[in-house]
Amino acid sequence: MLKKLQSGLLESNSKNSSSHYTSVAASAYHCLVLAWYFFVLYSLAHLRTEERPSEVFLYGGQWKYLTVLNLFLQAVFYGVSFLADVLRLIKELRCAKCVISSRDLLFSVLAFPVSTFVSISFWILYTYNRELVYPKSLDGVIPSWLNHTMHTAVLPLALLEILATPHRYPAKKKGLFLLGCVSFLYVSWVLWIYFVTGEWVYPLFASFSPAGLGAFFISSLAIIICFYNFGEFLNRMIWGDSIVILDYKRKGK
């Protein structure tokens, strides 16, 4: 009986130790990626703009571009993820529950689908005709490494997050509704900028008729919904239907 008890205690301690090291590794990873996105945003904010390309207009600043908004979104997500990791490490589990819920919602509805959409759609259009989304004149303003950071690295980092951490996806209707609302807000922002300035955020939009532009926006929404479903599929395939559960009552004693 005593041997069984000792064996059980050793197994429990081993699991707790493994869980602790996993949490430490996750917090270190999220901290590093957060610092990386802060560095990228800082670099983007301090670009030399004395010779501004004619395709770039001032209204809305950098915040009119989905790419830049996505970088800010990723920084917020990894900040929330790091906070959740720290709260779990210091056993502030009641606070961690709320932060983890926010983290999972942010990742599932926005961070993964938007990163995937930004990366894939950019490189498809860039390959077809770069002048539609990223005129050659920008090469003299934005370094190549920064371009790849904004449009390439965001996708593998999003995929790595799925591999590193299980996320609880919301009910399908709720997730798609929130994604649709955010998409509508961005499209409204793009249309408002055109109404005020007479300029399109992306040269691509100028090639469409009003009906064609509407069809393009609807198609883009359908694509980003597919990326949402793809993220949910990957999460389930890797982690099963398991959900991160914190036993507050037991650990709080």
Phi and psi in degrees as a GROMACS rama.xvg file:
@    title "Ramachandran Plot"
@    xaxis  label "Phi"
@    yaxis  label "Psi"
@TYPE xy
-65.058  -38.7876  LEU-2
-65.1417  -39.1467  LYS-3
-63.9755  -40.372  LYS-4
-64.581  -44.044  LEU-5
-63.926  -40.9454  GLN-6
-62.5  -40.6007  SER-7
-65.0342  -40.0376  GLY-8
-65.7536  -41.5746  LEU-9
-63.5541  -41.5759  LEU-10
-64.8536  -40.7976  GLU-11
-64.2595  -43.4407  SER-12
-64.3552  -37.542  ASN-13
-63.9912  -42.6248  SER-14
-65.5492  -42.243  LYS-15
-63.6357  -40.7982  ASN-16
-64.7593  -42.973  SER-17
-62.8858  -42.6626  SER-18
-63.3814  -38.4416  SER-19
-63.8866  -46.9015  HIS-20
-65.4773  -35.1115  TYR-21
-63.7204  -42.1605  THR-22
-65.3455  -39.3436  SER-23
-64.034  -43.8886  VAL-24
-63.3983  -41.5761  ALA-25
-63.8047  -42.9736  ALA-26
-65.9235  -38.4206  SER-27
-65.08  -42.6138  ALA-28
-63.0603  -48.7355  TYR-29
-64.0138  -34.8954  HIS-30
-65.84  -42.0842  CYS-31
-64.6954  -44.2491  LEU-32
-67.7881  -37.6922  VAL-33
-59.936  -46.52  LEU-34
-61.4287  -37.8152  ALA-35
-62.2939  -46.1809  TRP-36
-68.0493  -33.7964  TYR-37
-63.4625  -41.7076  PHE-38
-62.8375  -42.1003  PHE-39
-63.7748  -46.1556  VAL-40
-63.2217  -38.718  LEU-41
-63.2695  -45.0655  TYR-42
-62.4405  -39.1368  SER-43
-68.0211  -37.222  LEU-44
-72.5034  -19.9248  ALA-45
-111.734  26.8157  HIS-46
-68.4898  146.909  LEU-47
-76.6461  121.953  ARG-48
-121.183  25.6947  THR-49
-61.2347  -40.2255  GLU-50
-106.773  79.1487  GLU-51
-74.1369  127.012  ARG-52
-59.2479  148.576  PRO-53
-63.2206  -25.4353  SER-54
-74.6867  -14.5593  GLU-55
-101.821  123.521  VAL-56
-112.964  159.899  PHE-57
-79.037  -31.5517  LEU-58
-58.2155  130.621  TYR-59
86.0147  -11.1025  GLY-60
57.0083  -149.36  GLY-61
-76.1088  -13.1964  GLN-62
-77.8568  2.92262  TRP-63
-89.4747  -10.3152  LYS-64
-95.6777  130.244  TYR-65
-60.2227  -34.0686  LEU-66
-58.8512  -46.2163  THR-67
-70.4854  -41.5104  VAL-68
-60.2633  -36.3392  LEU-69
-67.054  -39.4711  ASN-70
-60.2483  -43.3056  LEU-71
-64.4384  -41.6209  PHE-72
-58.6461  -44.4962  LEU-73
-64.4156  -39.6267  GLN-74
-62.2838  -42.1531  ALA-75
-63.6173  -45.409  VAL-76
-59.999  -47.9518  PHE-77
-70.2334  -27.1837  TYR-78
-65.5408  -44.1258  GLY-79
-65.2038  -40.2309  VAL-80
-62.8538  -43.812  SER-81
-63.7083  -40.9683  PHE-82
-61.546  -42.6504  LEU-83
-61.6966  -41.4551  ALA-84
-62.3669  -44.7814  ASP-85
-64.1137  -43.1051  VAL-86
-62.6123  -36.6466  LEU-87
-69.0113  -37.8117  ARG-88
-66.7388  -36.9859  LEU-89
-93.2403  9.76509  ILE-90
67.4108  23.5959  LYS-91
-86.4563  69.8445  GLU-92
-72.4445  -30.934  LEU-93
-65.3646  -42.3304  ARG-94
-69.3027  -37.6323  CYS-95
-61.5733  -35.204  ALA-96
-57.8378  -45.9922  LYS-97
-67.8141  -42.0782  CYS-98
-67.6507  -40.1113  VAL-99
-64.5756  -39.1095  ILE-100
-61.8106  -42.4205  SER-101
-65.7046  -40.833  SER-102
-59.9032  -47.5325  ARG-103
-65.5793  -39.9834  ASP-104
-65.7801  -42.687  LEU-105
-63.5706  -41.5174  LEU-106
-69.7937  -48.7057  PHE-107
-67.2746  -42.0495  SER-108
-84.9418  -33.6507  VAL-109
-124.431  -56.0898  LEU-110
-57.8999  -46.5976  ALA-111
-75.1555  -53.3222  PHE-112
-63.5386  -36.9191  PRO-113
-69.6354  -43.3387  VAL-114
-60.2012  -44.0875  SER-115
-63.9072  -42.9394  THR-116
-64.4567  -45.6501  PHE-117
-59.4161  -48.5935  VAL-118
-66.929  -52.2371  SER-119
-69.0365  -45.9664  ILE-120
-65.4196  -38.2998  SER-121
-61.5693  -49.5906  PHE-122
-72.927  -28.5003  TRP-123
-65.6024  -48.5342  ILE-124
-68.9445  -37.3119  LEU-125
-61.4295  -42.446  TYR-126
-67.0417  -37.8386  THR-127
-69.9989  -52.5225  TYR-128
-164.061  99.3081  ASN-129
-59.9993  -27.2559  ARG-130
-63.6176  -18.4712  GLU-131
-73.8931  -26.4406  LEU-132
-130.884  -26.3482  VAL-133
-149.553  79.2274  TYR-134
-54.2501  148.031  PRO-135
-59.045  -26.2004  LYS-136
-62.1837  -21.6717  SER-137
-72.5861  -17.165  LEU-138
-61.7567  -28.3137  ASP-139
-81.4169  -8.29916  GLY-140
-109.612  -44.7586  VAL-141
-105.757  119.005  ILE-142
-60.6764  154.609  PRO-143
-59.6096  -39.9299  SER-144
-64.0693  -34.6922  TRP-145
-72.9514  -36.0593  LEU-146
-60.0322  -46.6617  ASN-147
-68.7461  -31.5514  HIS-148
-63.8933  -41.8671  THR-149
-75.1824  -35.8644  MET-150
-113.741  -12.7019  HIS-151
-113.693  -55.5253  THR-152
-62.7934  -25.3315  ALA-153
-62.167  -31.5022  VAL-154
-73.239  -52.6871  LEU-155
-61.377  -32.4196  PRO-156
-65.9814  -38.2528  LEU-157
-66.5759  -40.5594  ALA-158
-66.4023  -39.0639  LEU-159
-64.2316  -34.2428  LEU-160
-63.3764  -39.2683  GLU-161
-64.2557  -39.047  ILE-162
-69.0973  -32.2009  LEU-163
-85.8628  -31.672  ALA-164
-139.588  130.259  THR-165
-74.4473  141.983  PRO-166
-126.421  139.574  HIS-167
-87.3972  115.736  ARG-168
-81.7649  144.959  TYR-169
-73.7023  174.428  PRO-170
-56.5258  143.49  ALA-171
-53.8876  -46.5457  LYS-172
-62.4094  -41.7336  LYS-173
-64.8395  -46.5067  LYS-174
-61.4696  -46.5526  GLY-175
-69.6423  -33.4805  LEU-176
-63.8869  -45.7753  PHE-177
-65.1811  -41.7462  LEU-178
-62.4904  -41.3728  LEU-179
-63.9145  -39.9108  GLY-180
-63.3517  -45.0642  CYS-181
-65.4386  -40.1683  VAL-182
-61.924  -42.2632  SER-183
-62.3138  -40.6925  PHE-184
-63.3018  -41.5882  LEU-185
-68.256  -42.6565  TYR-186
-61.2226  -40.113  VAL-187
-62.225  -38.8829  SER-188
-64.3803  -43.2317  TRP-189
-62.8853  -44.1016  VAL-190
-67.5843  -36.971  LEU-191
-63.3218  -43.3645  TRP-192
-60.1379  -41.4422  ILE-193
-65.9973  -39.0997  TYR-194
-62.9561  -38.3117  PHE-195
-79.6537  -42.0406  VAL-196
-105.569  -21.0516  THR-197
76.2811  9.4206  GLY-198
-116.924  142.65  GLU-199
-88.8569  142.692  TRP-200
-57.8539  -42.5999  VAL-201
-118.629  132.021  TYR-202
-54.1632  -26.2305  PRO-203
-53.2565  -40.3388  LEU-204
-64.7364  -27.2463  PHE-205
-68.1065  -18.2425  ALA-206
-85.202  -4.10222  SER-207
-100.524  149.682  PHE-208
-77.6886  167.029  SER-209
-54.063  -43.3257  PRO-210
-66.6818  -39.8491  ALA-211
-65.5663  -37.7457  GLY-212
-66.0622  -41.0546  LEU-213
-61.2146  -42.2242  GLY-214
-64.3574  -36.641  ALA-215
-64.7322  -44.4693  PHE-216
-63.8834  -41.2763  PHE-217
-65.2038  -41.2197  ILE-218
-63.9995  -40.0044  SER-219
-63.6129  -39.6657  SER-220
-63.7009  -41.5479  LEU-221
-62.1006  -39.1511  ALA-222
-66.9835  -44.166  ILE-223
-68.756  -28.7577  ILE-224
-66.4358  -38.2623  ILE-225
-61.7688  -39.196  CYS-226
-67.9076  -35.0431  PHE-227
-59.9528  -48.9739  TYR-228
-64.4119  -34.8301  ASN-229
-65.1579  -42.3368  PHE-230
-62.3319  -41.8492  GLY-231
-63.6038  -40.7247  GLU-232
-62.6991  -46.417  PHE-233
-61.7301  -43.4126  LEU-234
-59.8876  -43.3139  ASN-235
-71.1201  -37.3664  ARG-236
-65.5096  -38.893  MET-237
-81.1688  -42.2529  ILE-238
-108.161  -2.61711  TRP-239
69.7241  -153.617  GLY-240
-95.108  15.5507  ASP-241
-68.7161  148.037  SER-242
-127.676  139.681  ILE-243
-67.2557  114.767  VAL-244
-116.122  130.63  ILE-245
-106.506  121.073  LEU-246
-86.0523  85.5976  ASP-247
-65.7838  -42.2637  TYR-248
-65.2145  -44.7584  LYS-249
-70.1338  -44.0968  ARG-250
-78.3248  -20.8475  LYS-251
-78.2768  -12.5173  GLY-252
